[in-house]
Amino acid sequence: MYSVVVYESMFGNTHLIAQAIANEFGTPEQVFVVPADEASPALLEGARLLVVGGPTHAHSMSRASTRQAAIDAARKSHGDLDLDPAAAGLGLRDWLGSLSGFTGKAAAFDTRVNGLAFLTGHASKAISRELKRHGFRLAAPPESFRVDRNNHLVDGEEERAAAWGRVLAESMAEKGISA
Ligand SMILES: Cc1cc2nc3c(=O)[nH]c(=O)nc-3n(C[C@H](O)[C@H](O)[C@H](O)COP(=O)(O)O)c2cc1C
């Protein structure tokens, strides 16, 4: 059995966090880390645990307009921001909207600007809500990992993501489900 970590990422930060979480789920054969448009229903069917993460845009999940704004920002950044290979792909909002009929365990995370959640918003809340609506049971409360105002990961966030992944894997193991 295996786990699946599905991510959306424009500037690469959520991708890095997704990989840091996935590293805690066992060997590379035991976990798939995929952008939303590679997360097929067949892949999800066989998963013991699904983790879904994306960037916070306009206080929630991205939309076509905010994804385009991110692409424009990268172009204007004079090389400070690189677009992730997933940036041209599907956003989580559309991907989650296409799911149906799942019963497994899942958890959600986001990346967002460092600050109070009621000011920044956090996409993981909406991702969790969608996962539950589609039949998943939540294995953990939604979690956020921080970027600075220039869209670079705050120091220590990859380590915090690894710790979150470890706790998730341990809680699955305690329930007799190897992640
Ligand atoms: C169009 C746009 C809107 C954003 N809106 C928010 C927001 O409402 N709250 C927030 O905390 N961060 C916001 N951000 C910052 C993103 O959360 C940040 O770019 C993201 O976490 C970086 O992840 P990524 O590198 O995987 O794209 C916004 C970024 C963009 C490009």
The ligand as an ORCA input file, in Angstrom:
! r2SCAN-3c Opt
* xyz 0 1
  C      -2.328     36.148     -6.579
  C      -1.832     35.803     -5.198
  C      -2.655     35.978     -4.099
  C      -2.199     35.665     -2.812
  N      -3.037     35.815     -1.742
  C      -2.608     35.436     -0.502
  C      -3.497     35.515      0.615
  O      -4.656     35.919      0.534
  N      -3.014     35.117      1.828
  C      -1.739     34.652      1.982
  O      -1.368     34.300      3.097
  N      -0.876     34.562      0.933
  C      -1.288     34.946     -0.300
  N      -0.433     34.840     -1.364
  C       0.905     34.304     -1.151
  C       0.888     32.797     -1.447
  O       0.273     32.121     -0.393
  C       2.301     32.310     -1.699
  O       2.699     32.847     -2.934
  C       2.319     30.784     -1.739
  O       2.142     30.253     -0.465
  C       3.608     30.279     -2.307
  O       3.430     28.919     -2.607
  P       3.896     28.339     -4.012
  O       5.348     28.735     -4.150
  O       3.731     26.888     -3.894
  O       3.035     28.944     -5.080
  C      -0.876     35.169     -2.638
  C      -0.051     34.996     -3.766
  C      -0.516     35.291     -5.024
  C       0.371     35.084     -6.206
*
